[in-house]
Amino acid sequence: MKQLSMGKKIKNLRLKKGMTQAELAGETITRNMLSQVENETAQPSVGTILELAEKLETPAEYFFSEINTPEPFHKLLLIEKIRKAYASGDYGKCIHRLDRLGISDDETEYLYAKSYFARARDFYREGRLNTSEEYFGKALLHAEKTAYIDTEFKGAVSRYLQTIQTVRNREGVPFDLEETGNIKDFFSEIMYLNLLNGNIPEAFSDSFSQPYASHLRIHRSITETLSDEQAKEFMRQLRELLENLDEKKYAVLKYYILCDLEALAQKTGDYKCAYECSSERLSLSAKMNT
């Protein structure tokens, strides 16, 4: 392939960005001079190249190189910023900058997959199930494009997607117990839901921290033969649990606590509480489907 001239590189990038010559020209170069540079009838100064490179969002090194495509240079310009955003936990910014970079290789696809996973998990904990599901799906798509992602990561994504369906349907899904046990700390929410639905042995109930264990203890104690006094005591405990719950992290857990509290309120004839729980639960459910 014929090596592109500096002028041709400038023109190609300008057209790709949809800029006119007048828009690209600045204080150090006129539109007429830019036209001459692009038509290879004039040579720009180093200062002019630096200004054009900044406006075209491309490292100046590209215009002096023998490489025809700017992609490798774009990566050099943005990849350090992307790595810093990822390392600092700013996954939204990391995704945005990867989109701007527009390059697909093992490193960028790895960063995409891990960033989408982190954002999806945050949305899940806030109870935004539709958005969470979308981001988990994107994490899987990018994971398939890099050799750096292992099967454990893909399994993690799959479990969260199954959990979202569990929350929606209020039905349990079977899990491989040995594998679940190996990653029990990371999947507290998933184990909680399966314990809640009776799909894994209750021995696992001691394998993760509060507040999941607190609700499971109360949930297992609620039976049809409860006396009104026992029911009211469990209602008190559930209210106390709700008061100390951070909805941004435990929206799913909050939903199920409200379900139990509503049922106990109906049993004791506290219809005001039952109505309030129902309203809050429906509001939370609507949020989960955003």
BALOBA-1460 file (C-alpha; in Angstrom, 3 decimals):
// residues 290
<rec num="1" residu="m" x="0.000" y="0.000" z="0.000"/>
<rec num="2" residu="k" x="1.252" y="3.457" z="-0.940"/>
<rec num="3" residu="q" x="2.366" y="5.552" z="2.015"/>
<rec num="4" residu="l" x="0.020" y="8.467" z="2.706"/>
<rec num="5" residu="s" x="1.448" y="11.958" z="2.704"/>
<rec num="6" residu="m" x="1.072" y="14.239" z="5.700"/>
<rec num="7" residu="g" x="-1.472" y="16.352" z="3.826"/>
<rec num="8" residu="k" x="-3.536" y="13.308" z="2.879"/>
<rec num="9" residu="k" x="-3.553" y="12.118" z="6.500"/>
<rec num="10" residu="i" x="-4.799" y="15.510" z="7.674"/>
<rec num="11" residu="k" x="-7.508" y="15.618" z="5.019"/>
<rec num="12" residu="n" x="-8.699" y="12.054" z="5.739"/>
<rec num="13" residu="l" x="-9.021" y="12.744" z="9.464"/>
<rec num="14" residu="r" x="-10.776" y="16.068" z="8.848"/>
<rec num="15" residu="l" x="-13.347" y="14.456" z="6.565"/>
<rec num="16" residu="k" x="-13.824" y="11.555" z="8.966"/>
<rec num="17" residu="k" x="-14.721" y="14.057" z="11.689"/>
<rec num="18" residu="g" x="-17.041" y="15.942" z="9.363"/>
<rec num="19" residu="m" x="-15.060" y="19.190" z="9.662"/>
<rec num="20" residu="t" x="-14.684" y="21.860" z="6.988"/>
<rec num="21" residu="q" x="-11.303" y="23.415" z="6.220"/>
<rec num="22" residu="a" x="-12.497" y="26.623" z="7.842"/>
<rec num="23" residu="e" x="-13.414" y="24.743" z="11.029"/>
<rec num="24" residu="l" x="-10.030" y="23.040" z="11.227"/>
<rec num="25" residu="a" x="-7.993" y="26.115" z="10.400"/>
<rec num="26" residu="g" x="-7.003" y="28.228" z="13.398"/>
<rec num="27" residu="e" x="-4.797" y="31.058" z="14.515"/>
<rec num="28" residu="t" x="-1.596" y="29.561" z="13.170"/>
<rec num="29" residu="i" x="-2.937" y="28.492" z="9.779"/>
<rec num="30" residu="t" x="-5.468" y="29.984" z="7.351"/>
<rec num="31" residu="r" x="-8.049" y="28.000" z="5.424"/>
<rec num="32" residu="n" x="-6.110" y="28.726" z="2.218"/>
<rec num="33" residu="m" x="-2.868" y="27.483" z="3.762"/>
<rec num="34" residu="l" x="-4.621" y="24.356" z="5.056"/>
<rec num="35" residu="s" x="-5.885" y="23.697" z="1.533"/>
<rec num="36" residu="q" x="-2.329" y="23.880" z="0.220"/>
<rec num="37" residu="v" x="-1.093" y="21.496" z="2.929"/>
<rec num="38" residu="e" x="-3.820" y="18.974" z="2.130"/>
<rec num="39" residu="n" x="-3.052" y="19.260" z="-1.592"/>
<rec num="40" residu="e" x="0.665" y="18.769" z="-0.863"/>
<rec num="41" residu="t" x="1.701" y="22.130" z="-2.320"/>
<rec num="42" residu="a" x="2.932" y="23.468" z="1.030"/>
<rec num="43" residu="q" x="4.664" y="22.086" z="4.141"/>
<rec num="44" residu="p" x="3.278" y="23.046" z="7.568"/>
<rec num="45" residu="s" x="5.499" y="24.040" z="10.483"/>
<rec num="46" residu="v" x="5.860" y="21.812" z="13.536"/>
<rec num="47" residu="g" x="3.700" y="24.270" z="15.509"/>
<rec num="48" residu="t" x="0.962" y="24.010" z="12.902"/>
<rec num="49" residu="i" x="1.088" y="20.213" z="12.997"/>
<rec num="50" residu="l" x="0.790" y="20.235" z="16.792"/>
<rec num="51" residu="e" x="-2.282" y="22.497" z="16.599"/>
<rec num="52" residu="l" x="-3.925" y="20.406" z="13.877"/>
<rec num="53" residu="a" x="-3.168" y="17.200" z="15.779"/>
<rec num="54" residu="e" x="-4.875" y="18.567" z="18.878"/>
<rec num="55" residu="k" x="-7.967" y="19.587" z="16.927"/>
<rec num="56" residu="l" x="-8.074" y="16.230" z="15.159"/>
<rec num="57" residu="e" x="-7.580" y="14.434" z="18.508"/>
<rec num="58" residu="t" x="-4.650" y="12.462" z="17.109"/>
<rec num="59" residu="p" x="-1.044" y="12.302" z="18.374"/>
<rec num="60" residu="a" x="1.255" y="14.438" z="16.245"/>
<rec num="61" residu="e" x="3.566" y="11.427" z="15.855"/>
<rec num="62" residu="y" x="1.071" y="9.914" z="13.409"/>
<rec num="63" residu="f" x="1.644" y="12.658" z="10.825"/>
<rec num="64" residu="f" x="5.423" y="12.066" z="10.845"/>
<rec num="65" residu="s" x="5.185" y="8.277" z="10.777"/>
<rec num="66" residu="e" x="5.177" y="5.848" z="7.878"/>
<rec num="67" residu="i" x="1.989" y="4.220" z="9.193"/>
<rec num="68" residu="n" x="-1.143" y="4.989" z="7.180"/>
<rec num="69" residu="t" x="-3.735" y="4.334" z="9.878"/>
<rec num="70" residu="p" x="-4.065" y="6.525" z="12.986"/>
<rec num="71" residu="e" x="-5.568" y="3.798" z="15.219"/>
<rec num="72" residu="p" x="-2.315" y="2.725" z="16.924"/>
<rec num="73" residu="f" x="-1.609" y="6.368" z="17.772"/>
<rec num="74" residu="h" x="-5.138" y="6.951" z="19.035"/>
<rec num="75" residu="k" x="-4.616" y="4.077" z="21.432"/>
<rec num="76" residu="l" x="-1.350" y="5.553" z="22.683"/>
<rec num="77" residu="l" x="-3.122" y="8.846" z="23.328"/>
<rec num="78" residu="l" x="-6.095" y="7.413" z="25.239"/>
<rec num="79" residu="i" x="-5.021" y="4.091" z="26.708"/>
<rec num="80" residu="e" x="-3.238" y="5.554" z="29.728"/>
<rec num="81" residu="k" x="-6.308" y="7.644" z="30.564"/>
<rec num="82" residu="i" x="-8.461" y="4.532" z="30.165"/>
<rec num="83" residu="r" x="-6.183" y="2.506" z="32.446"/>
<rec num="84" residu="k" x="-6.266" y="5.237" z="35.084"/>
<rec num="85" residu="a" x="-10.070" y="5.438" z="34.940"/>
<rec num="86" residu="y" x="-10.285" y="1.662" z="35.346"/>
<rec num="87" residu="a" x="-7.766" y="1.569" z="38.193"/>
<rec num="88" residu="s" x="-9.635" y="4.338" z="40.050"/>
<rec num="89" residu="g" x="-12.953" y="2.488" z="39.731"/>
<rec num="90" residu="d" x="-14.520" y="5.054" z="37.389"/>
<rec num="91" residu="y" x="-15.948" y="2.381" z="35.110"/>
<rec num="92" residu="g" x="-18.438" y="4.668" z="33.391"/>
<rec num="93" residu="k" x="-15.626" y="6.965" z="32.248"/>
<rec num="94" residu="c" x="-13.589" y="3.923" z="31.228"/>
<rec num="95" residu="i" x="-16.417" y="2.717" z="28.955"/>
<rec num="96" residu="h" x="-16.879" y="6.207" z="27.494"/>
<rec num="97" residu="r" x="-13.193" y="6.506" z="26.652"/>
<rec num="98" residu="l" x="-13.089" y="3.018" z="25.178"/>
<rec num="99" residu="d" x="-16.009" y="4.016" z="22.947"/>
<rec num="100" residu="r" x="-14.036" y="7.067" z="21.820"/>
<rec num="101" residu="l" x="-10.970" y="4.940" z="21.189"/>
<rec num="102" residu="g" x="-12.893" y="2.645" z="18.854"/>
<rec num="103" residu="i" x="-10.261" y="-0.099" z="18.882"/>
<rec num="104" residu="s" x="-10.877" y="-3.782" z="19.544"/>
<rec num="105" residu="d" x="-7.972" y="-5.882" z="20.834"/>
<rec num="106" residu="d" x="-7.362" y="-8.168" z="23.810"/>
<rec num="107" residu="e" x="-6.633" y="-5.321" z="26.207"/>
<rec num="108" residu="t" x="-9.525" y="-3.041" z="25.244"/>
<rec num="109" residu="e" x="-12.023" y="-5.910" z="25.193"/>
<rec num="110" residu="y" x="-10.826" y="-7.015" z="28.640"/>
<rec num="111" residu="l" x="-11.303" y="-3.487" z="29.997"/>
<rec num="112" residu="y" x="-14.731" y="-3.282" z="28.352"/>
<rec num="113" residu="a" x="-15.854" y="-6.616" z="29.843"/>
<rec num="114" residu="k" x="-14.650" y="-5.840" z="33.367"/>
<rec num="115" residu="s" x="-16.032" y="-2.284" z="33.312"/>
<rec num="116" residu="y" x="-19.458" y="-3.352" z="32.049"/>
<rec num="117" residu="f" x="-19.516" y="-6.072" z="34.713"/>
<rec num="118" residu="a" x="-18.709" y="-3.595" z="37.497"/>
<rec num="119" residu="r" x="-21.370" y="-1.142" z="36.298"/>
<rec num="120" residu="a" x="-23.909" y="-3.962" z="35.897"/>
<rec num="121" residu="r" x="-23.275" y="-5.124" z="39.462"/>
<rec num="122" residu="d" x="-23.811" y="-1.582" z="40.761"/>
<rec num="123" residu="f" x="-27.103" y="-1.304" z="38.864"/>
<rec num="124" residu="y" x="-28.139" y="-4.716" z="40.192"/>
<rec num="125" residu="r" x="-27.509" y="-3.688" z="43.780"/>
<rec num="126" residu="e" x="-29.577" y="-0.548" z="43.210"/>
<rec num="127" residu="g" x="-32.389" y="-2.766" z="41.943"/>
<rec num="128" residu="r" x="-32.245" y="-1.428" z="38.351"/>
<rec num="129" residu="l" x="-32.655" y="-4.872" z="36.857"/>
<rec num="130" residu="n" x="-33.255" y="-4.020" z="33.194"/>
<rec num="131" residu="t" x="-30.200" y="-1.764" z="33.010"/>
<rec num="132" residu="s" x="-28.191" y="-4.322" z="34.953"/>
<rec num="133" residu="e" x="-29.238" y="-7.092" z="32.570"/>
<rec num="134" residu="e" x="-28.242" y="-4.962" z="29.570"/>
<rec num="135" residu="y" x="-24.785" y="-4.258" z="31.017"/>
<rec num="136" residu="f" x="-24.191" y="-7.884" z="32.016"/>
<rec num="137" residu="g" x="-25.052" y="-8.846" z="28.444"/>
<rec num="138" residu="k" x="-22.490" y="-6.383" z="27.091"/>
<rec num="139" residu="a" x="-19.903" y="-7.719" z="29.539"/>
<rec num="140" residu="l" x="-20.418" y="-11.207" z="28.083"/>
<rec num="141" residu="l" x="-20.169" y="-9.968" z="24.494"/>
<rec num="142" residu="h" x="-16.831" y="-8.274" z="25.144"/>
<rec num="143" residu="a" x="-15.570" y="-11.216" z="27.215"/>
<rec num="144" residu="e" x="-15.956" y="-13.430" z="24.135"/>
<rec num="145" residu="k" x="-13.546" y="-11.169" z="22.217"/>
<rec num="146" residu="t" x="-10.537" y="-11.372" z="24.534"/>
<rec num="147" residu="a" x="-8.271" y="-14.193" z="25.631"/>
<rec num="148" residu="y" x="-7.769" y="-12.526" z="29.017"/>
<rec num="149" residu="i" x="-11.234" y="-13.411" z="30.400"/>
<rec num="150" residu="d" x="-11.639" y="-16.840" z="31.984"/>
<rec num="151" residu="t" x="-14.658" y="-19.100" z="32.437"/>
<rec num="152" residu="e" x="-15.095" y="-18.034" z="36.072"/>
<rec num="153" residu="f" x="-15.872" y="-14.484" z="34.939"/>
<rec num="154" residu="k" x="-18.401" y="-15.722" z="32.390"/>
<rec num="155" residu="g" x="-19.939" y="-17.943" z="35.043"/>
<rec num="156" residu="a" x="-20.256" y="-14.947" z="37.347"/>
<rec num="157" residu="v" x="-22.134" y="-12.985" z="34.700"/>
<rec num="158" residu="s" x="-24.417" y="-15.926" z="33.989"/>
<rec num="159" residu="r" x="-25.303" y="-16.271" z="37.664"/>
<rec num="160" residu="y" x="-26.261" y="-12.635" z="37.952"/>
<rec num="161" residu="l" x="-28.438" y="-12.934" z="34.844"/>
<rec num="162" residu="q" x="-30.126" y="-16.001" z="36.340"/>
<rec num="163" residu="t" x="-30.620" y="-14.127" z="39.594"/>
<rec num="164" residu="i" x="-32.341" y="-11.268" z="37.792"/>
<rec num="165" residu="q" x="-34.794" y="-13.779" z="36.367"/>
<rec num="166" residu="t" x="-35.256" y="-15.233" z="39.860"/>
<rec num="167" residu="v" x="-36.144" y="-11.814" z="41.235"/>
<rec num="168" residu="r" x="-38.590" y="-11.169" z="38.418"/>
<rec num="169" residu="n" x="-40.300" y="-14.538" z="38.609"/>
<rec num="170" residu="r" x="-39.911" y="-15.196" z="42.321"/>
<rec num="171" residu="e" x="-38.856" y="-18.689" z="41.385"/>
<rec num="172" residu="g" x="-35.607" y="-20.440" z="42.283"/>
<rec num="173" residu="v" x="-32.964" y="-21.675" z="39.878"/>
<rec num="174" residu="p" x="-30.698" y="-24.677" z="40.556"/>
<rec num="175" residu="f" x="-26.973" y="-24.146" z="41.030"/>
<rec num="176" residu="d" x="-23.953" y="-26.390" z="41.189"/>
<rec num="177" residu="l" x="-23.437" y="-26.391" z="44.968"/>
<rec num="178" residu="e" x="-19.723" y="-27.069" z="44.954"/>
<rec num="179" residu="e" x="-19.021" y="-24.257" z="42.519"/>
<rec num="180" residu="t" x="-21.370" y="-21.906" z="44.344"/>
<rec num="181" residu="g" x="-19.618" y="-22.688" z="47.610"/>
<rec num="182" residu="n" x="-16.228" y="-21.831" z="46.149"/>
<rec num="183" residu="i" x="-17.379" y="-18.309" z="45.310"/>
<rec num="184" residu="k" x="-19.846" y="-17.850" z="48.139"/>
<rec num="185" residu="d" x="-18.429" y="-14.532" z="49.357"/>
<rec num="186" residu="f" x="-18.831" y="-12.931" z="45.964"/>
<rec num="187" residu="f" x="-22.324" y="-14.241" z="45.338"/>
<rec num="188" residu="s" x="-24.117" y="-13.449" z="48.578"/>
<rec num="189" residu="e" x="-27.156" y="-12.166" z="46.687"/>
<rec num="190" residu="i" x="-27.422" y="-15.294" z="44.570"/>
<rec num="191" residu="m" x="-27.075" y="-17.673" z="47.497"/>
<rec num="192" residu="y" x="-29.567" y="-15.608" z="49.480"/>
<rec num="193" residu="l" x="-32.196" y="-15.934" z="46.765"/>
<rec num="194" residu="n" x="-31.637" y="-19.649" z="46.410"/>
<rec num="195" residu="l" x="-31.848" y="-20.164" z="50.162"/>
<rec num="196" residu="l" x="-34.991" y="-18.068" z="50.201"/>
<rec num="197" residu="n" x="-36.524" y="-20.324" z="47.592"/>
<rec num="198" residu="g" x="-35.219" y="-23.548" z="49.160"/>
<rec num="199" residu="n" x="-32.899" y="-24.489" z="46.318"/>
<rec num="200" residu="i" x="-29.690" y="-25.022" z="48.292"/>
<rec num="201" residu="p" x="-29.119" y="-26.538" z="51.744"/>
<rec num="202" residu="e" x="-29.645" y="-24.271" z="54.732"/>
<rec num="203" residu="a" x="-26.119" y="-25.097" z="55.877"/>
<rec num="204" residu="f" x="-25.096" y="-22.376" z="53.454"/>
<rec num="205" residu="s" x="-27.018" y="-19.782" z="55.481"/>
<rec num="206" residu="d" x="-23.982" y="-19.265" z="57.710"/>
<rec num="207" residu="s" x="-21.681" y="-18.729" z="54.764"/>
<rec num="208" residu="f" x="-22.371" y="-15.071" z="54.116"/>
<rec num="209" residu="s" x="-22.683" y="-11.896" z="56.105"/>
<rec num="210" residu="q" x="-25.429" y="-9.604" z="57.313"/>
<rec num="211" residu="p" x="-28.015" y="-8.415" z="56.451"/>
<rec num="212" residu="y" x="-28.906" y="-11.434" z="54.275"/>
<rec num="213" residu="a" x="-28.512" y="-13.858" z="57.166"/>
<rec num="214" residu="s" x="-30.769" y="-11.722" z="59.394"/>
<rec num="215" residu="h" x="-33.635" y="-11.801" z="56.943"/>
<rec num="216" residu="l" x="-33.233" y="-15.511" z="56.231"/>
<rec num="217" residu="r" x="-33.383" y="-16.262" z="59.955"/>
<rec num="218" residu="i" x="-36.662" y="-14.338" z="60.248"/>
<rec num="219" residu="h" x="-38.035" y="-15.686" z="56.959"/>
<rec num="220" residu="r" x="-37.471" y="-19.313" z="58.024"/>
<rec num="221" residu="s" x="-39.282" y="-18.624" z="61.305"/>
<rec num="222" residu="i" x="-42.441" y="-17.315" z="59.671"/>
<rec num="223" residu="t" x="-45.053" y="-20.086" z="59.556"/>
<rec num="224" residu="e" x="-48.830" y="-20.292" z="59.299"/>
<rec num="225" residu="t" x="-49.027" y="-21.284" z="62.967"/>
<rec num="226" residu="l" x="-47.452" y="-18.057" z="64.251"/>
<rec num="227" residu="s" x="-49.355" y="-16.357" z="67.049"/>
<rec num="228" residu="d" x="-50.191" y="-12.662" z="66.642"/>
<rec num="229" residu="e" x="-47.574" y="-11.795" z="69.277"/>
<rec num="230" residu="q" x="-44.890" y="-13.741" z="67.436"/>
<rec num="231" residu="a" x="-45.906" y="-12.136" z="64.147"/>
<rec num="232" residu="k" x="-45.706" y="-8.641" z="65.661"/>
<rec num="233" residu="e" x="-42.237" y="-9.390" z="67.049"/>
<rec num="234" residu="f" x="-41.039" y="-10.481" z="63.612"/>
<rec num="235" residu="m" x="-42.601" y="-7.333" z="62.118"/>
<rec num="236" residu="r" x="-40.587" y="-5.264" z="64.594"/>
<rec num="237" residu="q" x="-37.401" y="-7.059" z="63.600"/>
<rec num="238" residu="l" x="-38.110" y="-6.616" z="59.898"/>
<rec num="239" residu="r" x="-38.777" y="-2.886" z="60.345"/>
<rec num="240" residu="e" x="-35.493" y="-2.568" z="62.214"/>
<rec num="241" residu="l" x="-33.706" y="-4.384" z="59.421"/>
<rec num="242" residu="l" x="-35.255" y="-2.078" z="56.820"/>
<rec num="243" residu="e" x="-34.212" y="1.040" z="58.716"/>
<rec num="244" residu="n" x="-30.545" y="0.048" z="58.520"/>
<rec num="245" residu="l" x="-30.620" y="-1.028" z="54.883"/>
<rec num="246" residu="d" x="-28.830" y="0.919" z="52.154"/>
<rec num="247" residu="e" x="-31.166" y="0.656" z="49.175"/>
<rec num="248" residu="k" x="-28.351" y="1.396" z="46.725"/>
<rec num="249" residu="k" x="-26.687" y="-1.857" z="47.751"/>
<rec num="250" residu="y" x="-29.606" y="-3.993" z="48.890"/>
<rec num="251" residu="a" x="-32.629" y="-3.133" z="46.755"/>
<rec num="252" residu="v" x="-33.335" y="-6.800" z="45.994"/>
<rec num="253" residu="l" x="-33.100" y="-7.753" z="49.666"/>
<rec num="254" residu="k" x="-35.373" y="-4.840" z="50.592"/>
<rec num="255" residu="y" x="-38.005" y="-6.099" z="48.158"/>
<rec num="256" residu="y" x="-38.185" y="-9.506" z="49.826"/>
<rec num="257" residu="i" x="-38.227" y="-8.039" z="53.329"/>
<rec num="258" residu="l" x="-41.214" y="-5.917" z="52.288"/>
<rec num="259" residu="c" x="-42.927" y="-9.063" z="50.994"/>
<rec num="260" residu="d" x="-42.597" y="-10.754" z="54.396"/>
<rec num="261" residu="l" x="-43.568" y="-7.627" z="56.312"/>
<rec num="262" residu="e" x="-46.668" y="-7.182" z="54.154"/>
<rec num="263" residu="a" x="-47.726" y="-10.810" z="54.728"/>
<rec num="264" residu="l" x="-47.272" y="-10.505" z="58.498"/>
<rec num="265" residu="a" x="-49.196" y="-7.230" z="58.572"/>
<rec num="266" residu="q" x="-52.132" y="-8.880" z="56.792"/>
<rec num="267" residu="k" x="-52.010" y="-11.777" z="59.242"/>
<rec num="268" residu="t" x="-52.224" y="-9.459" z="62.263"/>
<rec num="269" residu="g" x="-54.867" y="-7.208" z="60.711"/>
<rec num="270" residu="d" x="-52.511" y="-4.229" z="60.418"/>
<rec num="271" residu="y" x="-53.868" y="-3.206" z="57.043"/>
<rec num="272" residu="k" x="-52.279" y="0.255" z="57.138"/>
<rec num="273" residu="c" x="-48.834" y="-1.360" z="57.361"/>
<rec num="274" residu="a" x="-49.781" y="-3.903" z="54.697"/>
<rec num="275" residu="y" x="-50.862" y="-1.107" z="52.342"/>
<rec num="276" residu="e" x="-47.684" y="0.881" z="52.963"/>
<rec num="277" residu="c" x="-45.517" y="-2.189" z="52.348"/>
<rec num="278" residu="s" x="-47.418" y="-3.012" z="49.189"/>
<rec num="279" residu="s" x="-47.039" y="0.540" z="47.865"/>
<rec num="280" residu="e" x="-43.322" y="0.638" z="48.635"/>
<rec num="281" residu="r" x="-42.788" y="-2.815" z="47.173"/>
<rec num="282" residu="l" x="-44.597" y="-1.892" z="43.939"/>
<rec num="283" residu="s" x="-42.595" y="1.328" z="43.695"/>
<rec num="284" residu="l" x="-39.379" y="-0.624" z="44.168"/>
<rec num="285" residu="s" x="-40.532" y="-3.192" z="41.614"/>
<rec num="286" residu="a" x="-41.113" y="-0.416" z="39.069"/>
<rec num="287" residu="k" x="-37.613" y="0.872" z="39.730"/>
<rec num="288" residu="m" x="-36.201" y="-2.620" z="39.246"/>
<rec num="289" residu="n" x="-37.631" y="-2.653" z="35.738"/>
<rec num="290" residu="t" x="-35.791" y="0.491" z="34.638"/>
